[in-house]
Amino acid sequence: MQKIRFYHAARLIFAGLCLVFAATSANADDFTDLQKAAKGQTVYFNAWGGDAKINSYISWAGQILADRHDITLVHVKLTDTASAVSRILAEKAAGRENGGSIDLLWVNGENFAAMKRAGLLQNRSWVTSLPNWRYTDSKALPAILSDFAEPTNGKESPWGRAQLVFSYDSARLQTPPKSAAALADYIAANPGRFTFPQPPDFIGMSFLKQILIELSKADPALYQPVDEANFDAVTAPLWRWLDKAKPNLWRAGNAYPANYPVLRQLLGDGEIDIAIAFNPADASAAIARGELPNSVRTYIHDGGTLANVHFLAIPFNASAPEAAKLVANFMLSPEAQVKKADTAIWGDPTVLSMPKLSDAQRMAFTKLPRGIATLSDADLGRTLAEPHPSWVPRLEAAWIKRYASGQ
């Protein structure tokens, strides 16, 4: 009887293994077919183009893709991702179901949510079928499955991690302010020495969310769809903070830097004392390039700072969806991720799981220089969750009405 049970158990195990091998083989065959279909295609990759090091990295990836897959990667440099979303929406309204102008898009939470709502993404889930998805671990990093609290449903591929960090020159500033309240006091005591990128710039909006979360003590309303009935009450602490700070901001709050590279330059030139970035290694990379002095260091607020994952999405009407998937797969590869994590290249933290990598792949990450100004993983462990994406356009509109309408 025991032999019979063992025989049946063995058959079940064998059958299960056959299914696994068959599925793996099918995925391999599917990807081989995808490679054949993608050969010779051009991918119009719409991505923010405001940082030279990021542009250089995308150019490097394009050369690799051209050599290995005969894919032409065209970087369409954006100043605002929302403009690309609006273009896709206009194409949908015009009935352009195929042959769209955008094949791949670098997105953040609010833009992904808007695309998902409007049906502007590929209908089918495609991300988990990418061969390099096996190097990720959604249990260890749940944010690869949820973008600003919006489930990704396999419709955007994780590309990198980010966390809001503050930079300062330790030769000029000994003790930086590590909370919204302390920052308010610092601004009042040091007129003209602080500013932030002008919303709707992503870093500018992230700064507003950071201050709002801190002052509201992470009001639960921020993690639900925005409600006009309580919007004024929830955001009142933010406006009070900004009203007090504005007269003492750089240029008396009558002008703001366009983006964080400009903000970084102001720090390097000594015009301001504190800069902001959504990349923990940004300052180290800038020091390595000679854009910031060696005395610059970074910090986060005592209660933590915003952290998220950024993604690549394929529009519903992409002209080259096959090649776009190959691009996304390459961007998720250990080879591309380790190069992107290098502070001399970009310094963007990886979305890959170290236990899923080979010894050689792990060693490649381990050998990367952390950078003189980059905080340790332990220091970066205090994070704040992004609010529901619906808060972004509402905060943006309110900020513009209160502070930018007269500019």
DOMIPA-45609 format. One record per residue (C-alpha): residue number from 1; residue in three letters; x, y, z. Coordinates in steps of 0.25 Angstrom, whole numbers, padded with zeros to 4 digits. Example, Ala and Ser with C-alpha at 12.3 -4.5 7.8 and 13.67 -1.06 7.14 Angstrom:
BEGIN
+-----+-----+-------+-------+-------+
!   k !   r !  east ! north !    up !
+-----+-----+-------+-------+-------+
!   1 ! Ala !  0049 ! -0018 !  0031 !
!   2 ! Ser !  0055 ! -0004 !  0029 !
+-----+-----+-------+-------+-------+
// end
This chain:
BEGIN
+-----+-----+-------+-------+-------+
!   k !   r !  east ! north !    up !
+-----+-----+-------+-------+-------+
!   1 ! Met !  0000 !  0000 !  0000 !
!   2 ! Gln !  0011 !  0009 !  0003 !
!   3 ! Lys !  0018 !  0007 ! -0010 !
!   4 ! Ile !  0005 !  0010 ! -0017 !
!   5 ! Arg !  0004 !  0023 ! -0009 !
!   6 ! Phe !  0018 !  0026 ! -0013 !
!   7 ! Tyr !  0016 !  0023 ! -0027 !
!   8 ! His !  0004 !  0032 ! -0028 !
!   9 ! Ala !  0011 !  0043 ! -0020 !
!  10 ! Ala !  0023 !  0042 ! -0030 !
!  11 ! Arg !  0014 !  0043 ! -0042 !
!  12 ! Leu !  0008 !  0056 ! -0036 !
!  13 ! Ile !  0021 !  0062 ! -0034 !
!  14 ! Phe !  0026 !  0058 ! -0048 !
!  15 ! Ala !  0013 !  0064 ! -0054 !
!  16 ! Gly !  0015 !  0077 ! -0046 !
!  17 ! Leu !  0029 !  0078 ! -0050 !
!  18 ! Cys !  0025 !  0076 ! -0065 !
!  19 ! Leu !  0015 !  0087 ! -0064 !
!  20 ! Val !  0026 !  0096 ! -0058 !
!  21 ! Phe !  0036 !  0092 ! -0069 !
!  22 ! Ala !  0025 !  0094 ! -0079 !
!  23 ! Ala !  0021 !  0107 ! -0074 !
!  24 ! Thr !  0035 !  0112 ! -0074 !
!  25 ! Ser !  0038 !  0106 ! -0088 !
!  26 ! Ala !  0025 !  0113 ! -0093 !
!  27 ! Asn !  0029 !  0127 ! -0087 !
!  28 ! Ala !  0043 !  0125 ! -0093 !
!  29 ! Asp !  0036 !  0122 ! -0107 !
!  30 ! Asp !  0027 !  0134 ! -0105 !
!  31 ! Phe !  0039 !  0143 ! -0102 !
!  32 ! Thr !  0047 !  0137 ! -0114 !
!  33 ! Asp !  0034 !  0141 ! -0123 !
!  34 ! Leu !  0034 !  0154 ! -0116 !
!  35 ! Gln !  0049 !  0157 ! -0120 !
!  36 ! Lys !  0046 !  0153 ! -0135 !
!  37 ! Ala !  0034 !  0162 ! -0135 !
!  38 ! Ala !  0042 !  0174 ! -0129 !
!  39 ! Lys !  0054 !  0173 ! -0138 !
!  40 ! Gly !  0056 !  0186 ! -0146 !
!  41 ! Gln !  0045 !  0193 ! -0138 !
!  42 ! Thr !  0047 !  0207 ! -0133 !
!  43 ! Val !  0043 !  0210 ! -0118 !
!  44 ! Tyr !  0039 !  0224 ! -0115 !
!  45 ! Phe !  0042 !  0225 ! -0100 !
!  46 ! Asn !  0036 !  0237 ! -0094 !
!  47 ! Ala !  0044 !  0240 ! -0081 !
!  48 ! Trp !  0048 !  0253 ! -0073 !
!  49 ! Gly !  0060 !  0259 ! -0080 !
!  50 ! Gly !  0064 !  0269 ! -0069 !
!  51 ! Asp !  0076 !  0262 ! -0064 !
!  52 ! Ala !  0089 !  0259 ! -0073 !
!  53 ! Lys !  0093 !  0247 ! -0065 !
!  54 ! Ile !  0079 !  0240 ! -0067 !
!  55 ! Asn !  0079 !  0244 ! -0082 !
!  56 ! Ser !  0093 !  0238 ! -0083 !
!  57 ! Tyr !  0088 !  0225 ! -0077 !
!  58 ! Ile !  0077 !  0224 ! -0086 !
!  59 ! Ser !  0086 !  0226 ! -0098 !
!  60 ! Trp !  0095 !  0215 ! -0093 !
!  61 ! Ala !  0083 !  0205 ! -0092 !
!  62 ! Gly !  0079 !  0209 ! -0106 !
!  63 ! Gln !  0092 !  0205 ! -0111 !
!  64 ! Ile !  0092 !  0192 ! -0104 !
!  65 ! Leu !  0077 !  0189 ! -0110 !
!  66 ! Ala !  0082 !  0193 ! -0124 !
!  67 ! Asp !  0094 !  0184 ! -0123 !
!  68 ! Arg !  0086 !  0172 ! -0117 !
!  69 ! His !  0072 !  0173 ! -0123 !
!  70 ! Asp !  0073 !  0182 ! -0135 !
!  71 ! Ile !  0063 !  0192 ! -0127 !
!  72 ! Thr !  0064 !  0207 ! -0128 !
!  73 ! Leu !  0062 !  0214 ! -0115 !
!  74 ! Val !  0058 !  0229 ! -0117 !
!  75 ! His !  0058 !  0237 ! -0104 !
!  76 ! Val !  0047 !  0247 ! -0105 !
!  77 ! Lys !  0051 !  0257 ! -0094 !
!  78 ! Leu !  0040 !  0262 ! -0086 !
!  79 ! Thr !  0039 !  0274 ! -0076 !
!  80 ! Asp !  0025 !  0269 ! -0071 !
!  81 ! Thr !  0020 !  0254 ! -0072 !
!  82 ! Ala !  0006 !  0259 ! -0071 !
!  83 ! Ser !  0008 !  0265 ! -0085 !
!  84 ! Ala !  0010 !  0251 ! -0091 !
!  85 ! Val ! -0002 !  0246 ! -0084 !
!  86 ! Ser ! -0010 !  0257 ! -0090 !
!  87 ! Arg ! -0005 !  0253 ! -0104 !
!  88 ! Ile ! -0009 !  0238 ! -0102 !
!  89 ! Leu ! -0022 !  0243 ! -0097 !
!  90 ! Ala ! -0024 !  0252 ! -0109 !
!  91 ! Glu ! -0020 !  0240 ! -0118 !
!  92 ! Lys ! -0031 !  0231 ! -0111 !
!  93 ! Ala ! -0041 !  0242 ! -0113 !
!  94 ! Ala ! -0038 !  0243 ! -0128 !
!  95 ! Gly ! -0040 !  0228 ! -0129 !
!  96 ! Arg ! -0025 !  0225 ! -0132 !
!  97 ! Glu ! -0025 !  0211 ! -0126 !
!  98 ! Asn ! -0012 !  0207 ! -0133 !
!  99 ! Gly !  0001 !  0214 ! -0138 !
! 100 ! Gly !  0002 !  0223 ! -0125 !
! 101 ! Ser !  0013 !  0233 ! -0124 !
! 102 ! Ile !  0018 !  0227 ! -0110 !
! 103 ! Asp !  0023 !  0213 ! -0109 !
! 104 ! Leu !  0028 !  0214 ! -0095 !
! 105 ! Leu !  0026 !  0224 ! -0083 !
! 106 ! Trp !  0034 !  0227 ! -0070 !
! 107 ! Val !  0022 !  0229 ! -0061 !
! 108 ! Asn !  0020 !  0232 ! -0046 !
! 109 ! Gly !  0007 !  0229 ! -0038 !
! 110 ! Glu ! -0002 !  0240 ! -0042 !
! 111 ! Asn !  0000 !  0239 ! -0056 !
! 112 ! Phe ! -0001 !  0224 ! -0056 !
! 113 ! Ala ! -0014 !  0225 ! -0048 !
! 114 ! Ala ! -0019 !  0235 ! -0059 !
! 115 ! Met ! -0015 !  0226 ! -0070 !
! 116 ! Lys ! -0022 !  0214 ! -0063 !
! 117 ! Arg ! -0035 !  0221 ! -0061 !
! 118 ! Ala ! -0035 !  0226 ! -0075 !
! 119 ! Gly ! -0032 !  0212 ! -0081 !
! 120 ! Leu ! -0019 !  0217 ! -0087 !
! 121 ! Leu ! -0010 !  0205 ! -0084 !
! 122 ! Gln ! -0008 !  0191 ! -0090 !
! 123 ! Asn ! -0021 !  0183 ! -0087 !
! 124 ! Arg ! -0013 !  0171 ! -0083 !
! 125 ! Ser ! -0004 !  0169 ! -0071 !
! 126 ! Trp !  0010 !  0167 ! -0077 !
! 127 ! Val !  0020 !  0170 ! -0067 !
! 128 ! Thr !  0021 !  0157 ! -0059 !
! 129 ! Ser !  0023 !  0150 ! -0073 !
! 130 ! Leu !  0036 !  0157 ! -0075 !
! 131 ! Pro !  0048 !  0148 ! -0073 !
! 132 ! Asn !  0055 !  0158 ! -0063 !
! 133 ! Trp !  0043 !  0159 ! -0054 !
! 134 ! Arg !  0049 !  0146 ! -0047 !
! 135 ! Tyr !  0059 !  0155 ! -0041 !
! 136 ! Thr !  0049 !  0163 ! -0033 !
! 137 ! Asp !  0042 !  0160 ! -0020 !
! 138 ! Ser !  0028 !  0166 ! -0017 !
! 139 ! Lys !  0028 !  0161 ! -0003 !
! 140 ! Ala !  0041 !  0168 !  0000 !
! 141 ! Leu !  0037 !  0180 ! -0008 !
! 142 ! Pro !  0022 !  0181 ! -0009 !
! 143 ! Ala !  0023 !  0195 ! -0015 !
! 144 ! Ile !  0026 !  0188 ! -0029 !
! 145 ! Leu !  0011 !  0184 ! -0029 !
! 146 ! Ser !  0005 !  0197 ! -0024 !
! 147 ! Asp !  0008 !  0210 ! -0030 !
! 148 ! Phe !  0004 !  0222 ! -0020 !
! 149 ! Ala ! -0006 !  0212 ! -0014 !
! 150 ! Glu ! -0011 !  0208 ! -0028 !
! 151 ! Pro ! -0010 !  0193 ! -0032 !
! 152 ! Thr ! -0001 !  0192 ! -0044 !
! 153 ! Asn ! -0008 !  0179 ! -0049 !
! 154 ! Gly !  0004 !  0176 ! -0057 !
! 155 ! Lys !  0002 !  0188 ! -0066 !
! 156 ! Glu !  0015 !  0195 ! -0062 !
! 157 ! Ser !  0029 !  0190 ! -0060 !
! 158 ! Pro !  0037 !  0194 ! -0048 !
! 159 ! Trp !  0050 !  0202 ! -0052 !
! 160 ! Gly !  0056 !  0208 ! -0039 !
! 161 ! Arg !  0054 !  0212 ! -0025 !
! 162 ! Ala !  0054 !  0226 ! -0019 !
! 163 ! Gln !  0053 !  0233 ! -0006 !
! 164 ! Leu !  0053 !  0248 ! -0003 !
! 165 ! Val !  0066 !  0253 !  0003 !
! 166 ! Phe !  0071 !  0267 !  0006 !
! 167 ! Ser !  0085 !  0271 !  0003 !
! 168 ! Tyr !  0094 !  0282 !  0010 !
! 169 ! Asp !  0108 !  0287 !  0010 !
! 170 ! Ser !  0114 !  0283 !  0024 !
! 171 ! Ala !  0125 !  0293 !  0022 !
! 172 ! Arg !  0114 !  0304 !  0023 !
! 173 ! Leu !  0103 !  0297 !  0031 !
! 174 ! Gln !  0106 !  0289 !  0043 !
! 175 ! Thr !  0093 !  0284 !  0048 !
! 176 ! Pro !  0082 !  0283 !  0037 !
! 177 ! Pro !  0067 !  0284 !  0041 !
! 178 ! Lys !  0061 !  0270 !  0041 !
! 179 ! Ser !  0046 !  0273 !  0042 !
! 180 ! Ala !  0036 !  0282 !  0036 !
! 181 ! Ala !  0035 !  0290 !  0048 !
! 182 ! Ala !  0050 !  0291 !  0049 !
! 183 ! Leu !  0051 !  0295 !  0035 !
! 184 ! Ala !  0041 !  0306 !  0037 !
! 185 ! Asp !  0049 !  0312 !  0048 !
! 186 ! Tyr !  0062 !  0311 !  0039 !
! 187 ! Ile !  0055 !  0318 !  0028 !
! 188 ! Ala !  0051 !  0329 !  0037 !
! 189 ! Ala !  0065 !  0331 !  0043 !
! 190 ! Asn !  0072 !  0330 !  0029 !
! 191 ! Pro !  0064 !  0338 !  0019 !
! 192 ! Gly !  0067 !  0335 !  0004 !
! 193 ! Arg !  0074 !  0322 !  0007 !
! 194 ! Phe !  0063 !  0311 !  0004 !
! 195 ! Thr !  0054 !  0308 ! -0007 !
! 196 ! Phe !  0048 !  0297 ! -0015 !
! 197 ! Pro !  0045 !  0294 ! -0029 !
! 198 ! Gln !  0032 !  0300 ! -0034 !
! 199 ! Pro !  0020 !  0291 ! -0035 !
! 200 ! Pro !  0015 !  0284 ! -0043 !
! 201 ! Asp !  0030 !  0279 ! -0044 !
! 202 ! Phe !  0031 !  0265 ! -0038 !
! 203 ! Ile !  0041 !  0269 ! -0027 !
! 204 ! Gly !  0033 !  0281 ! -0024 !
! 205 ! Met !  0020 !  0274 ! -0022 !
! 206 ! Ser !  0027 !  0263 ! -0014 !
! 207 ! Phe !  0032 !  0274 ! -0004 !
! 208 ! Leu !  0018 !  0279 ! -0002 !
! 209 ! Lys !  0013 !  0265 !  0001 !
! 210 ! Gln !  0025 !  0263 !  0011 !
! 211 ! Ile !  0022 !  0275 !  0018 !
! 212 ! Leu !  0007 !  0272 !  0018 !
! 213 ! Ile !  0009 !  0258 !  0023 !
! 214 ! Glu !  0018 !  0263 !  0035 !
! 215 ! Leu !  0009 !  0274 !  0039 !
! 216 ! Ser ! -0004 !  0266 !  0038 !
! 217 ! Lys !  0002 !  0254 !  0045 !
! 218 ! Ala ! -0001 !  0245 !  0033 !
! 219 ! Asp ! -0016 !  0248 !  0033 !
! 220 ! Pro ! -0023 !  0236 !  0028 !
! 221 ! Ala ! -0031 !  0244 !  0019 !
! 222 ! Leu ! -0018 !  0246 !  0010 !
! 223 ! Tyr ! -0018 !  0231 !  0007 !
! 224 ! Gln ! -0032 !  0231 !  0002 !
! 225 ! Pro ! -0038 !  0238 ! -0011 !
! 226 ! Val ! -0037 !  0253 ! -0009 !
! 227 ! Asp ! -0051 !  0259 ! -0003 !
! 228 ! Glu ! -0054 !  0273 ! -0005 !
! 229 ! Ala ! -0062 !  0273 !  0008 !
! 230 ! Asn ! -0050 !  0272 !  0016 !
! 231 ! Phe ! -0039 !  0277 !  0007 !
! 232 ! Asp ! -0038 !  0291 !  0013 !
! 233 ! Ala ! -0037 !  0285 !  0027 !
! 234 ! Val ! -0027 !  0274 !  0024 !
! 235 ! Thr ! -0018 !  0284 !  0016 !
! 236 ! Ala ! -0019 !  0296 !  0025 !
! 237 ! Pro ! -0006 !  0293 !  0033 !
! 238 ! Leu !  0002 !  0293 !  0019 !
! 239 ! Trp ! -0003 !  0306 !  0015 !
! 240 ! Arg !  0000 !  0312 !  0029 !
! 241 ! Trp !  0014 !  0307 !  0028 !
! 242 ! Leu !  0016 !  0312 !  0013 !
! 243 ! Asp !  0009 !  0326 !  0017 !
! 244 ! Lys !  0020 !  0327 !  0028 !
! 245 ! Ala !  0031 !  0322 !  0019 !
! 246 ! Lys !  0029 !  0330 !  0006 !
! 247 ! Pro !  0034 !  0344 !  0010 !
! 248 ! Asn !  0047 !  0337 !  0014 !
! 249 ! Leu !  0049 !  0328 !  0003 !
! 250 ! Trp !  0060 !  0330 ! -0008 !
! 251 ! Arg !  0056 !  0342 ! -0016 !
! 252 ! Ala !  0045 !  0345 ! -0006 !
! 253 ! Gly !  0037 !  0333 ! -0012 !
! 254 ! Asn !  0034 !  0341 ! -0024 !
! 255 ! Ala !  0042 !  0331 ! -0033 !
! 256 ! Tyr !  0045 !  0316 ! -0032 !
! 257 ! Pro !  0055 !  0307 ! -0038 !
! 258 ! Ala !  0049 !  0299 ! -0050 !
! 259 ! Asn !  0054 !  0286 ! -0045 !
! 260 ! Tyr !  0064 !  0279 ! -0036 !
! 261 ! Pro !  0076 !  0280 ! -0045 !
! 262 ! Val !  0075 !  0295 ! -0044 !
! 263 ! Leu !  0073 !  0294 ! -0029 !
! 264 ! Arg !  0085 !  0285 ! -0028 !
! 265 ! Gln !  0093 !  0296 ! -0036 !
! 266 ! Leu !  0088 !  0307 ! -0026 !
! 267 ! Leu !  0094 !  0298 ! -0015 !
! 268 ! Gly !  0107 !  0297 ! -0022 !
! 269 ! Asp !  0108 !  0312 ! -0025 !
! 270 ! Gly !  0105 !  0315 ! -0010 !
! 271 ! Glu !  0092 !  0322 ! -0013 !
! 272 ! Ile !  0084 !  0313 ! -0004 !
! 273 ! Asp !  0087 !  0304 !  0008 !
! 274 ! Ile !  0078 !  0292 !  0005 !
! 275 ! Ala !  0074 !  0284 ! -0007 !
! 276 ! Ile !  0064 !  0273 ! -0010 !
! 277 ! Ala !  0065 !  0261 ! -0018 !
! 278 ! Phe !  0057 !  0248 ! -0020 !
! 279 ! Asn !  0070 !  0240 ! -0021 !
! 280 ! Pro !  0078 !  0236 ! -0009 !
! 281 ! Ala !  0091 !  0236 ! -0017 !
! 282 ! Asp !  0088 !  0249 ! -0025 !
! 283 ! Ala !  0098 !  0257 ! -0017 !
! 284 ! Ser !  0109 !  0247 ! -0017 !
! 285 ! Ala !  0108 !  0246 ! -0032 !
! 286 ! Ala !  0108 !  0261 ! -0033 !
! 287 ! Ile !  0121 !  0261 ! -0025 !
! 288 ! Ala !  0127 !  0251 ! -0034 !
! 289 ! Arg !  0124 !  0260 ! -0046 !
! 290 ! Gly !  0130 !  0272 ! -0039 !
! 291 ! Glu !  0116 !  0279 ! -0038 !
! 292 ! Leu !  0116 !  0279 ! -0023 !
! 293 ! Pro !  0127 !  0281 ! -0013 !
! 294 ! Asn !  0132 !  0269 ! -0005 !
! 295 ! Ser !  0127 !  0275 !  0008 !
! 296 ! Val !  0112 !  0272 !  0003 !
! 297 ! Arg !  0104 !  0262 !  0011 !
! 298 ! Thr !  0090 !  0257 !  0011 !
! 299 ! Tyr !  0080 !  0255 !  0022 !
! 300 ! Ile !  0065 !  0251 !  0024 !
! 301 ! His !  0055 !  0256 !  0034 !
! 302 ! Asp !  0054 !  0249 !  0047 !
! 303 ! Gly !  0040 !  0244 !  0044 !
! 304 ! Gly !  0044 !  0239 !  0031 !
! 305 ! Thr !  0042 !  0244 !  0016 !
! 306 ! Leu !  0034 !  0240 !  0004 !
! 307 ! Ala !  0038 !  0227 ! -0003 !
! 308 ! Asn !  0033 !  0220 ! -0015 !
! 309 ! Val !  0036 !  0212 ! -0028 !
! 310 ! His !  0036 !  0218 ! -0042 !
! 311 ! Phe !  0031 !  0210 ! -0054 !
! 312 ! Leu !  0031 !  0208 ! -0069 !
! 313 ! Ala !  0017 !  0207 ! -0076 !
! 314 ! Ile !  0013 !  0203 ! -0090 !
! 315 ! Pro !  0001 !  0211 ! -0095 !
! 316 ! Phe ! -0011 !  0204 ! -0101 !
! 317 ! Asn ! -0008 !  0208 ! -0115 !
! 318 ! Ala !  0007 !  0207 ! -0116 !
! 319 ! Ser !  0013 !  0205 ! -0130 !
! 320 ! Ala !  0024 !  0196 ! -0125 !
! 321 ! Pro !  0018 !  0189 ! -0112 !
! 322 ! Glu !  0027 !  0176 ! -0115 !
! 323 ! Ala !  0040 !  0185 ! -0115 !
! 324 ! Ala !  0035 !  0193 ! -0103 !
! 325 ! Lys !  0034 !  0180 ! -0095 !
! 326 ! Leu !  0048 !  0176 ! -0099 !
! 327 ! Val !  0053 !  0190 ! -0094 !
! 328 ! Ala !  0046 !  0189 ! -0081 !
! 329 ! Asn !  0051 !  0175 ! -0079 !
! 330 ! Phe !  0066 !  0180 ! -0082 !
! 331 ! Met !  0064 !  0191 ! -0072 !
! 332 ! Leu !  0060 !  0181 ! -0061 !
! 333 ! Ser !  0072 !  0172 ! -0064 !
! 334 ! Pro !  0083 !  0171 ! -0054 !
! 335 ! Glu !  0093 !  0177 ! -0064 !
! 336 ! Ala !  0085 !  0190 ! -0066 !
! 337 ! Gln !  0081 !  0191 ! -0051 !
! 338 ! Val !  0095 !  0190 ! -0046 !
! 339 ! Lys !  0099 !  0201 ! -0056 !
! 340 ! Lys !  0088 !  0210 ! -0052 !
! 341 ! Ala !  0091 !  0208 ! -0037 !
! 342 ! Asp !  0105 !  0213 ! -0039 !
! 343 ! Thr !  0106 !  0227 ! -0034 !
! 344 ! Ala !  0116 !  0230 ! -0045 !
! 345 ! Ile !  0105 !  0227 ! -0055 !
! 346 ! Trp !  0092 !  0230 ! -0048 !
! 347 ! Gly !  0091 !  0225 ! -0034 !
! 348 ! Asp !  0077 !  0220 ! -0035 !
! 349 ! Pro !  0074 !  0209 ! -0025 !
! 350 ! Thr !  0071 !  0195 ! -0031 !
! 351 ! Val !  0057 !  0189 ! -0030 !
! 352 ! Leu !  0063 !  0175 ! -0031 !
! 353 ! Ser !  0064 !  0165 ! -0019 !
! 354 ! Met !  0078 !  0161 ! -0016 !
! 355 ! Pro !  0075 !  0147 ! -0011 !
! 356 ! Lys !  0069 !  0145 ! -0025 !
! 357 ! Leu !  0082 !  0148 ! -0032 !
! 358 ! Ser !  0094 !  0139 ! -0035 !
! 359 ! Asp !  0107 !  0141 ! -0026 !
! 360 ! Ala !  0114 !  0149 ! -0037 !
! 361 ! Gln !  0102 !  0158 ! -0039 !
! 362 ! Arg !  0101 !  0161 ! -0024 !
! 363 ! Met !  0116 !  0164 ! -0024 !
! 364 ! Ala !  0114 !  0174 ! -0035 !
! 365 ! Phe !  0104 !  0182 ! -0026 !
! 366 ! Thr !  0113 !  0180 ! -0014 !
! 367 ! Lys !  0125 !  0185 ! -0021 !
! 368 ! Leu !  0118 !  0198 ! -0025 !
! 369 ! Pro !  0123 !  0210 ! -0017 !
! 370 ! Arg !  0113 !  0216 ! -0008 !
! 371 ! Gly !  0117 !  0230 ! -0010 !
! 372 ! Ile !  0122 !  0240 !  0000 !
! 373 ! Ala !  0109 !  0247 !  0003 !
! 374 ! Thr !  0099 !  0235 !  0002 !
! 375 ! Leu !  0092 !  0230 !  0014 !
! 376 ! Ser !  0093 !  0216 !  0019 !
! 377 ! Asp !  0081 !  0206 !  0017 !
! 378 ! Ala !  0079 !  0207 !  0032 !
! 379 ! Asp !  0078 !  0222 !  0031 !
! 380 ! Leu !  0068 !  0222 !  0019 !
! 381 ! Gly !  0060 !  0212 !  0026 !
! 382 ! Arg !  0050 !  0222 !  0031 !
! 383 ! Thr !  0040 !  0224 !  0020 !
! 384 ! Leu !  0026 !  0230 !  0018 !
! 385 ! Ala !  0016 !  0225 !  0008 !
! 386 ! Glu !  0011 !  0233 ! -0003 !
! 387 ! Pro ! -0003 !  0239 ! -0002 !
! 388 ! His ! -0014 !  0234 ! -0011 !
! 389 ! Pro ! -0011 !  0240 ! -0025 !
! 390 ! Ser ! -0023 !  0248 ! -0026 !
! 391 ! Trp ! -0017 !  0258 ! -0016 !
! 392 ! Val ! -0006 !  0262 ! -0026 !
! 393 ! Pro ! -0014 !  0270 ! -0036 !
! 394 ! Arg ! -0023 !  0276 ! -0025 !
! 395 ! Leu ! -0011 !  0280 ! -0017 !
! 396 ! Glu ! -0004 !  0286 ! -0030 !
! 397 ! Ala ! -0017 !  0294 ! -0033 !
! 398 ! Ala ! -0018 !  0299 ! -0019 !
! 399 ! Trp ! -0003 !  0303 ! -0019 !
! 400 ! Ile ! -0003 !  0310 ! -0032 !
! 401 ! Lys ! -0016 !  0318 ! -0028 !
! 402 ! Arg ! -0010 !  0323 ! -0015 !
! 403 ! Tyr !  0005 !  0325 ! -0019 !
! 404 ! Ala !  0007 !  0325 ! -0034 !
! 405 ! Ser ! -0005 !  0332 ! -0040 !
! 406 ! Gly !  0001 !  0346 ! -0039 !
! 407 ! Gln !  0015 !  0342 ! -0045 !
+-----+-----+-------+-------+-------+
// end
